[in-house]
Amino acid sequence: MRTELVSEPGDAGRPNEDFASVGLPASGQGGSLVVLDGVTPPADGGGCLHSVPWFTARLGGALTELTVSLPDVPLSELLSRALTRTAESHAAICDLSHPRTPQATVVLARWSPAAVEYLVLSDSSLLVESPDGAVTALLDDRLARLPRSALATDALVDATLRNKEGGFFTAAADPSVAARAVTGALPRGEVRALAALTDGAARWVERFAQGDWADCLTVVRKEGPQSLVDRVRTLERADADRVPPRRGKTHDDATVVYVEL
């Protein structure tokens, strides 16, 4: 088995809000990957005393443990349990009902000799390569399908779309959001490799249109995850001089986990 992981902050002066891990159980049978992309809070905070990296570290740590230690429990149930555990650790001192309480996108994958299970919540991506080289992108595209006018301001998004029916969902404090995730399972023999990407790395496809998902996975397989992140950074620097400037962060945290099964 080959596993590679890279996670790089978008700004060297700010903490990386992503989380990534690969778990391999002591039995040597199967494994799991976890990728979280923390949602940067507004300048006035999100009702919580803790930072987004604090949240993603605890949620990611719980998910890494649970996906390995409870192989027969569905991924959606494990996400629910991990969210409950994380919320309980600070509910007494923080306002977890705030729409910008710490939260994250989620990608989970777990493999055994029989199957590869997956869960995707919000705008991170999971790429699956079959033995014949075909690549399928497993996505939660609810945010991408919303009209740009609905995303005009953070206040509008928080009031009408964030973790609301007809909008999009992220992993925050409510464990019931786990039921909103895109989930499924594939026969183990139909999967040769997996690549999980936060949207900061997926920019190579989604923002800069340098290739499709199959091309993206080819870069990761042949050159490694760091090469994909380096390519994105080069494109971001070249894009910074656009007139008018493109909406959104010039650089975003970028994480890639690659696993050959």
N, C-alpha and C positions, 0 to 999 in steps of 0.2 A: 504494500500500500504506500502511495506517495501522498503526503500532505504538505501544503505550503500556506502560509498566512502572512499578510502584511496589513498594517493599519497605521495610517499617517494622518496627523492633524492638518486641517486646512490652513491654520495660522499657528506658527511656532510659538506665538505669545499667548495662546489659549489652550486649555486642556482638550485632548481628544475626547469627544463625546460618544464615539463608537465603542463597541465591545465585540470581541471575537474569540472563539475557542473551538478546539477539536477535542472530543472526549473519546478515549479508547478504553473500554472496560478491561479489567484484569483477566477476564476469561479469554481474551483475544478474539472473541466473536462479535463482529459488528463495531459500531461506533456512532458518534453523533457530531454535528457541528451546530454552533450557535453564532448568529450575527445580529447585533442590535445597532441601530443608528439613533442616537439620542436627539430629541427635538430641542433645538436651541430656544430658550425662553425669551420673552420680550424683555426690554431693558428694565421695566418696573417689576420684574420677578414673576413668580408663578404660585405664590401662596405657600411655598415650601422653604424650609431652612436649608435644605440640602441641594447640592449641585446636580446637574444632569449626569456627570460622570459617576457620582455617588450612586445614583439610581441605576444606571446601566450596569455598573459593576455588581450590584447586589442582585438585580434581576438576572443578569447573564450568569453569575455564579450559581444561582439557584437552578437555572435551566440546564447548565452544564451537568450539575449533580443529578438532577431528576431524570434527564434523558438517558443517562447511563445506568442509574441505579434502579429505575422502574421501566424496564424494556417492554412490559406488556400494557402499560398505561398509554392511551392515545396522546398525541402531542398537544392537542387542544386542551385536554385536561391538565397536562403538565404545565402549560402556560398559565392556566387559571390558578393552579396551586402556587406557582412561582410569583404571580402577581399578588395573591393574597399574602404570601409570606413577606414580600417586599413592603406592601402597604402597612402591614401590622408593625413593621419595624419603625415606622415614623408617624403613624396615624394620630398618636396622642399629642404630638407637638406641631403638626403641619396641617394645612387646609388642603386635603386631598380632593375636595370637590371643585377646586379652582380649575378652569378649563386648560390652564397651562401648568398644572402640577407636572412634575417630571414624567416624561413619557418617551417612548421609542418605537421605531419600526422593528419588526421581528422576522428573521428567517431561521427556521429550524429544519434540520434533516437528520434522520436516524436510519442506519442501515443494519441489516442482519443477513444471515445466509439466505433468507427467504424473500425479503422485501426492502424497499427504500421508501420510508415515509417522509412527508414534507409538510411544512406549514409556512405560509407567507402572510404577513399582516402589514399593510401600507406599502410604501414605495421602494423598499429594497427588492432585490431580485435573486432568484435561484435558477441557475442554468443546469440542465441535465443533458448529458451526452450519452447517446446509445452506442452499442458496439459497432454499428455501421457508420458512426460519425455524425448522425443527425443530432441537432441541438434544439431542445425545447426550452423556452423561457417560461418559468412558472411565476406569475405576477399577480399582485392584487392591484388592479388598475383603476380603482374607484376614484382616487385623487386625480389621475391623469384624464379621466373622462369628464371632470367638472369644467364648466366654462371659465375662462380666465377672468371674466367680469365678477364671478362669485368669489374669486381669490384676491380681490383688489387690495384689501387691508387685512392685517392680522386680527383686528377687532371683529371684522365681518366674518372671517373664517371661524374664529372662536365662538361667535354667537350663533352661527347658523349651520356649520358644517363639521367641525371637529368632534369626533365621537358622537355623531348624530345620524339618525336615519336619513338617507338621501345624500349624506356627505361621505366622510371617510373615517377610518378607525385606526387608532394607535394603542399600544399597550401602555396604560397609565396606572390608575389605582383600581379600576373596576374589573374584577376577574371575569365578568360575563362577556367582555370584549373578545375573549378567546374563541367564542363560538362564531365570531364574525370573520375569522381568518380563512384564507384559502387553504384547504387541506386535501390530502390524497395519499395514495400509495402506489408504487410501481413494483412489478416483479424484479427481484434483484438481478436477474439475468438480462434485463433490458437497460441497465444503467452501467456505463463504463466510468463516468466521471461526473463530479458536481463542482459548481463554482457559485459561491454566494457573494453578492456584491451590495454594498450600500450605494445610495444614489450618487455619492461623490465619485465613486469609481465607475458607475454605470453611465456617467456623463459621456464617456467615449462613444457610446451608442446613442443615448437619448438626447444629449445636448449638442454634441459636435458631429454626429452622423459620420463617424469614421469607418463604420462597417456595421454589419448586423450582429445578432447575438452569437451566431456561429463563428464569425470572425473574431469577436471578443474572446470567446473561449479558446480559440486557436492561439491568440496572443498569450493568454495566461498559461496554456499548456506548454507552448514552445519556449517562451521567454521568461515565464514566471510572473506572479502577481505584482512584484515591484515594477516590472516593465510597464504593465497597464497603468499603474498609478503615475509613473513618470511621464507616460504619454499624455495623460490627462493634465498633469501640471504644465507641460509645455503648451498644450492647447489653451489652457486657462490664461497663461501669461500673454499669449498672442492675442487673446480675446479681450484682454483688459483695456485695450486702447480703442475698442469699438465706439462709434458715435452714431446714435445715442448708445450709452452703456446698456448691456444686457441686464435684465432684472434678476435679482438674486445674488448670492455670495460669489465673489470672484473665485475663491478657493473653498472647497468643502472638505470635511473629514472624509477620507477614502479608505475603505476596507475591502479586502478580497480574501476569501478562503477557498482553496482549491484542494480537492480530494480525488485521487484515482482509486477506485475500488478494486 
